[in-house]
Structures are given as C-alpha cells and as structure tokens.
Amino acid sequence: MGRGKIEIKKIENATNRQVTYSKRRNGLFKKAQELTVLCDAKVSLIMFSSTGKFHEFLSPNISTKGFFDLYQKTTGIDLWNSHYERMEENYRSLKEINKKLRREIRQRMGGDLNELNIKELQALEAKMDSSLLAIRERKYHVIKTQTDKHKKKVRNLEERHANLVMDLEAKLDGQDGIVETGGYYESTMGLLPTGASNLYALRLYQNQQPPLVLHHGTNDLRLA
C-alpha cells in the first residue's frame, strides 16, 4: 500500500513545521551534492527558515563570489550596481553632514563668520548662550558635589576624633592614683608591700612641669 498524498499547505504546528523543514532541507542538500558529483554541476542553495535561521549549500568547485559573478555574466544582471549606488549616496550624505559640523565648530570658535548674515549671527549667539548656560550649570553641580563630599569626609574625621578622645578619657578615668597638676597627668602604681603587683605607668605630657606622684595605698605626695 503506497503512501498517502500529502496536501501542500502551511503546517500550522510550529514543532511539526520545523521538523519538516529540517528533513526536507537535508534532502535537498543531499540531492544538490549528488548533482554536483554526478554531473559536475555548479549548485548553490540558500535557505532561511521561518525563524530567520540561515542555511546554505555551495558546490565545492566554485566560490560564492564566483557563483554570483557567473550568474551576472550569464543573465546580464548587475547585482552590485544598485547596492554600490546606495552606498555612494550614503557616503555623500555623511560627507555633507561632516562638512556642516566642522563649519559649525569653527563658527563657535569665532571663525568663518564673514559669510553669515545678521539672523544667522543672532542664531549662533543664542546657541552659544545656551551652551554657556549648560556648562555653568554643570560646573556648579560638580562644585557642589565635591564640596558635599569633602564636608562628609570632615564630619567623619571629626566623629573619629571625638570617639578617640572619649576612649582615651574613659581609660584615664579608670586608672588609680591619677593626680592633675596643671595639664600634666601621670599615673603610677608601685610595688605593694607584698611585692605581688607589677609597676604600671601611663603618662600624657601637655607641658614640662614636674609631676606629683601619688603612691598607691599611701598619702605620700612627692616630686618625680
């Protein structure tokens, strides 16, 4: 029993459509390769799937450029002429834009002004004023940002300094035998009568006045 005839119409199911495309594409490529070998033919196949994926087969005995050159020679159709003309037109347009931009830059720098009439000069002046205003606004913004940044750094340093001072004061307040003598601080703990303690001394000099020493556990004040 032979195969049923398949109706030639678009396959609605996307998965089935892709599977059919892959199978038939491979079949066409196989036939093209056989035709190239058996008949020494020059064959080129170009395909784009419904998803835009590109597939190509080209006989190994010719390059892509050679194939299209042969096509142009045989059919008398110039494939590149229209493309070259579009490229040339685009080049002329870009060249003119570049020329205008260069002239505008020179005019903004004070050159090429002789050919401008009063309206054009007024328009150029308005553009310069607008540009100057934008530059000044940006400058002030940068200055403010940098100023705020430096102020924040200063506040952080002040907070660190205050914390260090508080830590130092807390440590000094916790020591025994501290005597204040006109800006000079000295804390000394001598050996106890039993000899069980070590000597501890913390000195913070604010001037060179000779300190008073209070020996721990006594009322004896002496010059150091």
Disulfide bonds with the S-S distance in Angstrom:
none
